[in-house]
Amino acid sequence: MAEVRLGDNESLESALRRFKRKVQQEDIIREVKRHAFYVPPGEKARLKSALARKRNRKKFRRVVE
């Protein structure tokens, strides 16, 4: 869970910026979107294999270049 404490003489805007950065680094938004709706097990497996293929293609491209 992302938590930001407001320091002495720190503006609310800068604390909000730090909070947004921390939420983005911890991938909280991605997790919330992933759990927002039900994905059947078959669809989940297809997504997982598609992501693996994409990663492998990307890795292979880096090696060739």
MARFIDREN-317632 format. One record per atom (N, C-alpha, C, O): z, x, y; atom name; residue number from 1. Coordinates in steps of 0.1 Angstrom, whole numbers, always signed. Atoms other than C-alpha are relative to their C-alpha. Layout:
<nodes>
@Z = Z | X = X | Y = Y | atomo = CA | num = NUM .
...
</nodes>
This chain:
<nodes>
@Z = +0 | X = +8 | Y = -12 | atomo = N | num = 1 .
@Z = +0 | X = +0 | Y = +0 | atomo = CA | num = 1 .
@Z = +0 | X = +9 | Y = +12 | atomo = C | num = 1 .
@Z = +8 | X = +18 | Y = +13 | atomo = O | num = 1 .
@Z = +1 | X = -8 | Y = -13 | atomo = N | num = 2 .
@Z = -10 | X = +14 | Y = +34 | atomo = CA | num = 2 .
@Z = +11 | X = -4 | Y = +9 | atomo = C | num = 2 .
@Z = +14 | X = -16 | Y = +12 | atomo = O | num = 2 .
@Z = -11 | X = +2 | Y = -9 | atomo = N | num = 3 .
@Z = +18 | X = +18 | Y = +58 | atomo = CA | num = 3 .
@Z = +0 | X = +10 | Y = +11 | atomo = C | num = 3 .
@Z = -2 | X = +22 | Y = +9 | atomo = O | num = 3 .
@Z = +1 | X = -9 | Y = -11 | atomo = N | num = 4 .
@Z = +18 | X = +32 | Y = +93 | atomo = CA | num = 4 .
@Z = +13 | X = -3 | Y = +9 | atomo = C | num = 4 .
@Z = +15 | X = -15 | Y = +12 | atomo = O | num = 4 .
@Z = -12 | X = +2 | Y = -9 | atomo = N | num = 5 .
@Z = +50 | X = +37 | Y = +114 | atomo = CA | num = 5 .
@Z = -4 | X = +4 | Y = +14 | atomo = C | num = 5 .
@Z = -11 | X = +14 | Y = +17 | atomo = O | num = 5 .
@Z = +3 | X = -3 | Y = -14 | atomo = N | num = 6 .
@Z = +47 | X = +36 | Y = +152 | atomo = CA | num = 6 .
@Z = +9 | X = +10 | Y = +5 | atomo = C | num = 6 .
@Z = +22 | X = +9 | Y = +4 | atomo = O | num = 6 .
@Z = -8 | X = -12 | Y = -5 | atomo = N | num = 7 .
@Z = +58 | X = +69 | Y = +166 | atomo = CA | num = 7 .
@Z = +5 | X = -2 | Y = +15 | atomo = C | num = 7 .
@Z = +1 | X = -12 | Y = +21 | atomo = O | num = 7 .
@Z = -4 | X = +0 | Y = -14 | atomo = N | num = 8 .
@Z = +76 | X = +75 | Y = +199 | atomo = CA | num = 8 .
@Z = -12 | X = +3 | Y = +10 | atomo = C | num = 8 .
@Z = -20 | X = +12 | Y = +7 | atomo = O | num = 8 .
@Z = +10 | X = -1 | Y = -10 | atomo = N | num = 9 .
@Z = +53 | X = +71 | Y = +229 | atomo = CA | num = 9 .
@Z = -14 | X = -1 | Y = -6 | atomo = C | num = 9 .
@Z = -24 | X = +6 | Y = -1 | atomo = O | num = 9 .
@Z = +13 | X = +2 | Y = +7 | atomo = N | num = 10 .
@Z = +24 | X = +61 | Y = +206 | atomo = CA | num = 10 .
@Z = -5 | X = -15 | Y = +3 | atomo = C | num = 10 .
@Z = +3 | X = -24 | Y = +2 | atomo = O | num = 10 .
@Z = +5 | X = +13 | Y = -4 | atomo = N | num = 11 .
@Z = +2 | X = +32 | Y = +217 | atomo = CA | num = 11 .
@Z = -3 | X = -8 | Y = -13 | atomo = C | num = 11 .
@Z = -5 | X = -2 | Y = -24 | atomo = O | num = 11 .
@Z = +3 | X = +9 | Y = +11 | atomo = N | num = 12 .
@Z = -4 | X = +3 | Y = +194 | atomo = CA | num = 12 .
@Z = -15 | X = +2 | Y = -5 | atomo = C | num = 12 .
@Z = -17 | X = +1 | Y = -17 | atomo = O | num = 12 .
@Z = +14 | X = -2 | Y = +4 | atomo = N | num = 13 .
@Z = -42 | X = +10 | Y = +195 | atomo = CA | num = 13 .
@Z = -1 | X = +12 | Y = -9 | atomo = C | num = 13 .
@Z = -9 | X = +11 | Y = -18 | atomo = O | num = 13 .
@Z = +2 | X = -12 | Y = +8 | atomo = N | num = 14 .
@Z = -38 | X = +45 | Y = +181 | atomo = CA | num = 14 .
@Z = +6 | X = -2 | Y = -14 | atomo = C | num = 14 .
@Z = +1 | X = +3 | Y = -24 | atomo = O | num = 14 .
@Z = -6 | X = +3 | Y = +13 | atomo = N | num = 15 .
@Z = -15 | X = +32 | Y = +153 | atomo = CA | num = 15 .
@Z = -9 | X = -9 | Y = -8 | atomo = C | num = 15 .
@Z = -10 | X = -7 | Y = -20 | atomo = O | num = 15 .
@Z = +10 | X = +9 | Y = +7 | atomo = N | num = 16 .
@Z = -40 | X = +5 | Y = +145 | atomo = CA | num = 16 .
@Z = -12 | X = +8 | Y = -5 | atomo = C | num = 16 .
@Z = -17 | X = +5 | Y = -16 | atomo = O | num = 16 .
@Z = +11 | X = -8 | Y = +4 | atomo = N | num = 17 .
@Z = -67 | X = +31 | Y = +143 | atomo = CA | num = 17 .
@Z = +4 | X = +8 | Y = -12 | atomo = C | num = 17 .
@Z = -4 | X = +10 | Y = -22 | atomo = O | num = 17 .
@Z = -5 | X = -7 | Y = +12 | atomo = N | num = 18 .
@Z = -46 | X = +52 | Y = +119 | atomo = CA | num = 18 .
@Z = +1 | X = -9 | Y = -12 | atomo = C | num = 18 .
@Z = -2 | X = -5 | Y = -23 | atomo = O | num = 18 .
@Z = -1 | X = +10 | Y = +11 | atomo = N | num = 19 .
@Z = -39 | X = +21 | Y = +98 | atomo = CA | num = 19 .
@Z = -14 | X = -3 | Y = -6 | atomo = C | num = 19 .
@Z = -15 | X = -3 | Y = -18 | atomo = O | num = 19 .
@Z = +13 | X = +3 | Y = +4 | atomo = N | num = 20 .
@Z = -76 | X = +13 | Y = +96 | atomo = CA | num = 20 .
@Z = -6 | X = +12 | Y = -8 | atomo = C | num = 20 .
@Z = -12 | X = +10 | Y = -19 | atomo = O | num = 20 .
@Z = +4 | X = -11 | Y = +6 | atomo = N | num = 21 .
@Z = -84 | X = +48 | Y = +86 | atomo = CA | num = 21 .
@Z = +7 | X = +2 | Y = -14 | atomo = C | num = 21 .
@Z = +0 | X = +5 | Y = -24 | atomo = O | num = 21 .
@Z = -7 | X = -1 | Y = +12 | atomo = N | num = 22 .
@Z = -57 | X = +48 | Y = +59 | atomo = CA | num = 22 .
@Z = -5 | X = -10 | Y = -10 | atomo = C | num = 22 .
@Z = -6 | X = -7 | Y = -22 | atomo = O | num = 22 .
@Z = +5 | X = +11 | Y = +9 | atomo = N | num = 23 .
@Z = -69 | X = +15 | Y = +45 | atomo = CA | num = 23 .
@Z = -14 | X = +4 | Y = -6 | atomo = C | num = 23 .
@Z = -16 | X = +2 | Y = -18 | atomo = O | num = 23 .
@Z = +13 | X = -4 | Y = +4 | atomo = N | num = 24 .
@Z = -104 | X = +29 | Y = +43 | atomo = CA | num = 24 .
@Z = +1 | X = +11 | Y = -10 | atomo = C | num = 24 .
@Z = -7 | X = +11 | Y = -20 | atomo = O | num = 24 .
@Z = -2 | X = -11 | Y = +9 | atomo = N | num = 25 .
@Z = -93 | X = +61 | Y = +26 | atomo = CA | num = 25 .
@Z = +5 | X = -5 | Y = -14 | atomo = C | num = 25 .
@Z = +1 | X = +1 | Y = -24 | atomo = O | num = 25 .
@Z = -6 | X = +5 | Y = +12 | atomo = N | num = 26 .
@Z = -73 | X = +42 | Y = +0 | atomo = CA | num = 26 .
@Z = -8 | X = -11 | Y = -8 | atomo = C | num = 26 .
@Z = -4 | X = -16 | Y = -18 | atomo = O | num = 26 .
@Z = +9 | X = +9 | Y = +6 | atomo = N | num = 27 .
@Z = -102 | X = +19 | Y = -8 | atomo = CA | num = 27 .
@Z = +6 | X = -14 | Y = -3 | atomo = C | num = 27 .
@Z = +3 | X = -20 | Y = -13 | atomo = O | num = 27 .
@Z = -7 | X = +13 | Y = +2 | atomo = N | num = 28 .
@Z = -80 | X = -12 | Y = -4 | atomo = CA | num = 28 .
@Z = -10 | X = -12 | Y = +1 | atomo = C | num = 28 .
@Z = -10 | X = -21 | Y = -6 | atomo = O | num = 28 .
@Z = +9 | X = +10 | Y = -2 | atomo = N | num = 29 .
@Z = -109 | X = -33 | Y = +9 | atomo = CA | num = 29 .
@Z = -9 | X = -2 | Y = -12 | atomo = C | num = 29 .
@Z = -12 | X = -13 | Y = -16 | atomo = O | num = 29 .
@Z = +9 | X = +1 | Y = +12 | atomo = N | num = 30 .
@Z = -131 | X = -25 | Y = -21 | atomo = CA | num = 30 .
@Z = +7 | X = -6 | Y = -12 | atomo = C | num = 30 .
@Z = +2 | X = -14 | Y = -19 | atomo = O | num = 30 .
@Z = -8 | X = +6 | Y = +11 | atomo = N | num = 31 .
@Z = -103 | X = -34 | Y = -45 | atomo = CA | num = 31 .
@Z = +1 | X = -16 | Y = +2 | atomo = C | num = 31 .
@Z = +0 | X = -23 | Y = -7 | atomo = O | num = 31 .
@Z = -1 | X = +14 | Y = -3 | atomo = N | num = 32 .
@Z = -98 | X = -68 | Y = -27 | atomo = CA | num = 32 .
@Z = -13 | X = -7 | Y = -3 | atomo = C | num = 32 .
@Z = -13 | X = -18 | Y = -9 | atomo = O | num = 32 .
@Z = +13 | X = +6 | Y = +3 | atomo = N | num = 33 .
@Z = -135 | X = -75 | Y = -29 | atomo = CA | num = 33 .
@Z = -3 | X = -1 | Y = -15 | atomo = C | num = 33 .
@Z = -9 | X = -11 | Y = -20 | atomo = O | num = 33 .
@Z = +3 | X = +0 | Y = +15 | atomo = N | num = 34 .
@Z = -136 | X = -66 | Y = -66 | atomo = CA | num = 34 .
@Z = +8 | X = -11 | Y = -7 | atomo = C | num = 34 .
@Z = +3 | X = -16 | Y = -17 | atomo = O | num = 34 .
@Z = -8 | X = +10 | Y = +6 | atomo = N | num = 35 .
@Z = -108 | X = -90 | Y = -74 | atomo = CA | num = 35 .
@Z = -2 | X = -14 | Y = +6 | atomo = C | num = 35 .
@Z = +6 | X = -23 | Y = +3 | atomo = O | num = 35 .
@Z = +2 | X = +13 | Y = -7 | atomo = N | num = 36 .
@Z = -121 | X = -118 | Y = -52 | atomo = CA | num = 36 .
@Z = -6 | X = -11 | Y = -8 | atomo = C | num = 36 .
@Z = -3 | X = -23 | Y = -6 | atomo = O | num = 36 .
@Z = +6 | X = +10 | Y = +9 | atomo = N | num = 37 .
@Z = -140 | X = -135 | Y = -80 | atomo = CA | num = 37 .
@Z = -1 | X = +5 | Y = -14 | atomo = C | num = 37 .
@Z = +0 | X = +17 | Y = -16 | atomo = O | num = 37 .
@Z = +0 | X = -4 | Y = +14 | atomo = N | num = 38 .
@Z = -142 | X = -135 | Y = -117 | atomo = CA | num = 38 .
@Z = -14 | X = +5 | Y = -4 | atomo = C | num = 38 .
@Z = -24 | X = -1 | Y = -1 | atomo = O | num = 38 .
@Z = +13 | X = -6 | Y = +5 | atomo = N | num = 39 .
@Z = -168 | X = -113 | Y = -134 | atomo = CA | num = 39 .
@Z = +2 | X = +0 | Y = -15 | atomo = C | num = 39 .
@Z = +11 | X = +6 | Y = -21 | atomo = O | num = 39 .
@Z = -1 | X = +1 | Y = +15 | atomo = N | num = 40 .
@Z = -175 | X = -120 | Y = -171 | atomo = CA | num = 40 .
@Z = -1 | X = +14 | Y = -6 | atomo = C | num = 40 .
@Z = -7 | X = +23 | Y = +0 | atomo = O | num = 40 .
@Z = +0 | X = -13 | Y = +6 | atomo = N | num = 41 .
@Z = -170 | X = -91 | Y = -195 | atomo = CA | num = 41 .
@Z = -13 | X = +7 | Y = -2 | atomo = C | num = 41 .
@Z = -15 | X = +19 | Y = +0 | atomo = O | num = 41 .
@Z = +14 | X = -6 | Y = +2 | atomo = N | num = 42 .
@Z = -207 | X = -87 | Y = -202 | atomo = CA | num = 42 .
@Z = -6 | X = +5 | Y = +13 | atomo = C | num = 42 .
@Z = -12 | X = +15 | Y = +13 | atomo = O | num = 42 .
@Z = +5 | X = -4 | Y = -14 | atomo = N | num = 43 .
@Z = -216 | X = -86 | Y = -165 | atomo = CA | num = 43 .
@Z = +8 | X = +13 | Y = +4 | atomo = C | num = 43 .
@Z = +1 | X = +22 | Y = +10 | atomo = O | num = 43 .
@Z = -8 | X = -12 | Y = -3 | atomo = N | num = 44 .
@Z = -188 | X = -60 | Y = -160 | atomo = CA | num = 44 .
@Z = -5 | X = +12 | Y = -7 | atomo = C | num = 44 .
@Z = -6 | X = +23 | Y = -1 | atomo = O | num = 44 .
@Z = +5 | X = -11 | Y = +7 | atomo = N | num = 45 .
@Z = -202 | X = -38 | Y = -187 | atomo = CA | num = 45 .
@Z = -14 | X = +4 | Y = +5 | atomo = C | num = 45 .
@Z = -17 | X = +16 | Y = +6 | atomo = O | num = 45 .
@Z = +13 | X = -3 | Y = -6 | atomo = N | num = 46 .
@Z = -237 | X = -41 | Y = -172 | atomo = CA | num = 46 .
@Z = +1 | X = +8 | Y = +13 | atomo = C | num = 46 .
@Z = -6 | X = +18 | Y = +15 | atomo = O | num = 46 .
@Z = -2 | X = -7 | Y = -13 | atomo = N | num = 47 .
@Z = -224 | X = -31 | Y = -138 | atomo = CA | num = 47 .
@Z = +5 | X = +14 | Y = -2 | atomo = C | num = 47 .
@Z = +0 | X = +24 | Y = +5 | atomo = O | num = 47 .
@Z = -5 | X = -13 | Y = +3 | atomo = N | num = 48 .
@Z = -205 | X = -2 | Y = -153 | atomo = CA | num = 48 .
@Z = -11 | X = +10 | Y = -4 | atomo = C | num = 48 .
@Z = -11 | X = +21 | Y = +0 | atomo = O | num = 48 .
@Z = +11 | X = -9 | Y = +5 | atomo = N | num = 49 .
@Z = -235 | X = +12 | Y = -171 | atomo = CA | num = 49 .
@Z = -10 | X = +3 | Y = +11 | atomo = C | num = 49 .
@Z = -16 | X = +14 | Y = +11 | atomo = O | num = 49 .
@Z = +9 | X = -2 | Y = -11 | atomo = N | num = 50 .
@Z = -257 | X = +7 | Y = -141 | atomo = CA | num = 50 .
@Z = +5 | X = +11 | Y = +10 | atomo = C | num = 50 .
@Z = -2 | X = +19 | Y = +15 | atomo = O | num = 50 .
@Z = -6 | X = -10 | Y = -9 | atomo = N | num = 51 .
@Z = -233 | X = +27 | Y = -119 | atomo = CA | num = 51 .
@Z = +0 | X = +14 | Y = -7 | atomo = C | num = 51 .
@Z = -3 | X = +24 | Y = +0 | atomo = O | num = 51 .
@Z = +1 | X = -12 | Y = +7 | atomo = N | num = 52 .
@Z = -232 | X = +54 | Y = -146 | atomo = CA | num = 52 .
@Z = -14 | X = +6 | Y = +1 | atomo = C | num = 52 .
@Z = -16 | X = +18 | Y = +3 | atomo = O | num = 52 .
@Z = +14 | X = -4 | Y = -1 | atomo = N | num = 53 .
@Z = -270 | X = +56 | Y = -146 | atomo = CA | num = 53 .
@Z = -3 | X = +6 | Y = +14 | atomo = C | num = 53 .
@Z = -9 | X = +16 | Y = +15 | atomo = O | num = 53 .
@Z = +2 | X = -5 | Y = -14 | atomo = N | num = 54 .
@Z = -270 | X = +59 | Y = -108 | atomo = CA | num = 54 .
@Z = +6 | X = +13 | Y = +2 | atomo = C | num = 54 .
@Z = +0 | X = +22 | Y = +9 | atomo = O | num = 54 .
@Z = -7 | X = -13 | Y = -2 | atomo = N | num = 55 .
@Z = -244 | X = +87 | Y = -109 | atomo = CA | num = 55 .
@Z = -8 | X = +11 | Y = -7 | atomo = C | num = 55 .
@Z = -9 | X = +22 | Y = -1 | atomo = O | num = 55 .
@Z = +7 | X = -11 | Y = +7 | atomo = N | num = 56 .
@Z = -264 | X = +106 | Y = -135 | atomo = CA | num = 56 .
@Z = -13 | X = +4 | Y = +7 | atomo = C | num = 56 .
@Z = -16 | X = +15 | Y = +7 | atomo = O | num = 56 .
@Z = +13 | X = -3 | Y = -7 | atomo = N | num = 57 .
@Z = -297 | X = +103 | Y = -116 | atomo = CA | num = 57 .
@Z = +3 | X = +8 | Y = +12 | atomo = C | num = 57 .
@Z = -4 | X = +18 | Y = +15 | atomo = O | num = 57 .
@Z = -4 | X = -8 | Y = -12 | atomo = N | num = 58 .
@Z = -279 | X = +115 | Y = -85 | atomo = CA | num = 58 .
@Z = +4 | X = +14 | Y = -3 | atomo = C | num = 58 .
@Z = +0 | X = +23 | Y = +4 | atomo = O | num = 58 .
@Z = -5 | X = -13 | Y = +4 | atomo = N | num = 59 .
@Z = -263 | X = +144 | Y = -103 | atomo = CA | num = 59 .
@Z = -12 | X = +8 | Y = -4 | atomo = C | num = 59 .
@Z = -13 | X = +20 | Y = -1 | atomo = O | num = 59 .
@Z = +12 | X = -7 | Y = +4 | atomo = N | num = 60 .
@Z = -297 | X = +153 | Y = -119 | atomo = CA | num = 60 .
@Z = -8 | X = +5 | Y = +12 | atomo = C | num = 60 .
@Z = -14 | X = +16 | Y = +11 | atomo = O | num = 60 .
@Z = +8 | X = -4 | Y = -12 | atomo = N | num = 61 .
@Z = -314 | X = +153 | Y = -85 | atomo = CA | num = 61 .
@Z = +6 | X = +12 | Y = +7 | atomo = C | num = 61 .
@Z = -2 | X = +20 | Y = +12 | atomo = O | num = 61 .
@Z = -7 | X = -11 | Y = -7 | atomo = N | num = 62 .
@Z = -288 | X = +177 | Y = -71 | atomo = CA | num = 62 .
@Z = -3 | X = +13 | Y = -8 | atomo = C | num = 62 .
@Z = -5 | X = +24 | Y = -2 | atomo = O | num = 62 .
@Z = +3 | X = -11 | Y = +8 | atomo = N | num = 63 .
@Z = -294 | X = +201 | Y = -100 | atomo = CA | num = 63 .
@Z = -14 | X = +5 | Y = +1 | atomo = C | num = 63 .
@Z = -16 | X = +18 | Y = +2 | atomo = O | num = 63 .
@Z = +14 | X = -3 | Y = -1 | atomo = N | num = 64 .
@Z = -332 | X = +201 | Y = -97 | atomo = CA | num = 64 .
@Z = -2 | X = +7 | Y = +13 | atomo = C | num = 64 .
@Z = -10 | X = +16 | Y = +14 | atomo = O | num = 64 .
@Z = +3 | X = -4 | Y = -14 | atomo = N | num = 65 .
@Z = -332 | X = +207 | Y = -59 | atomo = CA | num = 65 .
@Z = +5 | X = +14 | Y = +2 | atomo = C | num = 65 .
@Z = +3 | X = +19 | Y = +13 | atomo = O | num = 65 .
</nodes>
